[in-house]
Amino acid sequence: MKVLLGTPPRAVPKPWISFIGAINVPAMVSAFELLKVKAPGDSPLHTLLQHSGEVWVDSGGYQFLSRGVEIGVDDVAGVYLRFWDASRYLSLDYPPLPTDDDETAFKKFLKTIEAYARLSRLLEGEDIEVTPVIHYYRNEELVFRVMRKIIDFNPRELAIGGLVPYILVTRNVPRNSRWRALLFIAKVISEFNGMVHVLGLGSPSITPTLELLGVHSTDSSTWRVKAAYGKVILPGGGERHVTGRRVNFGRRVIKPSELEELYNFLRSTGFPLLSNYPDGLYSSFEYRALVNAWVTLMSRERPRGRSFRLMYERIQAL
């Protein structure tokens, strides 16, 4: 299964540069971040990222929505046309909230279908193929009605969004939401004759389970976020503090045994920057981010956390 690293286009570090000769690093950027960026060069997106490999572009629908920015299909099409050299382009989507009633959710689903159809028409002559997005919602039959309408367009790939709050079990979601969400993914894969990308679930706590389900790809931006908070991601999931920075959540400090475990994992998987370990973890955001990126890309260990491990074992037993 492929894991893409979400990143702002001009951010550092750039793992695809740091890991040249070791592994390929697929990346994902958001149209939200590209909206006001001038497209450089003959291969504008690859030039901007200094990336010679696989790059996807997400519509940024959630970012626009969360910031109260009005965005339309024509705006997204304009970004995609300026940055025409990506491997995949995700359609503009209108995700329902876990608290939305069925009528509100269905209206958003219809807007998502309309956006996909229009965006596909606008880009059809430019050899840009758009990947549709569906969203998990507690009334799953409603979602599958929408998915079947989308399948009529014969897309090669389908992305599933809206799973993060259910997998992470935040407030206002039903009981057993993790298990229901995983079974939903399995049903989508069984009904859709193509590749399935699951948005935002590239954490090592979850990726082994997604791989068991037959998911083609997923993505994660937490490799940078955790590093900025002074944290490293462990193989199999979980995060630990390695700096003295004060935080309000996730305060567990890394143990000597975990430092050794992380070192052994990095060494056994060919991490190319071991000479800076462990000092770089304590002193450098960029080094922490690169370690987190490597673990995110390479870890398929049995999940560390009890609840994620139980999910993995239940799927494994199916």
Beta strands, then each sheet from edge to edge (+ up, - down):
strand 1: 2-6
strand 2: 27-30
strand 3: 55-58
strand 4: 88-90
strand 5: 130-131
strand 6: 133-135
strand 7: 157-161
strand 8: 195-198
strand 9: 217-220
strand 10: 231-233
strand 11: 239-241
sheet 1: 5+ 4+ 3+ 2+ 1+ 9+ 8+ 7+ 6+
sheet 2: 10+ 11-
end
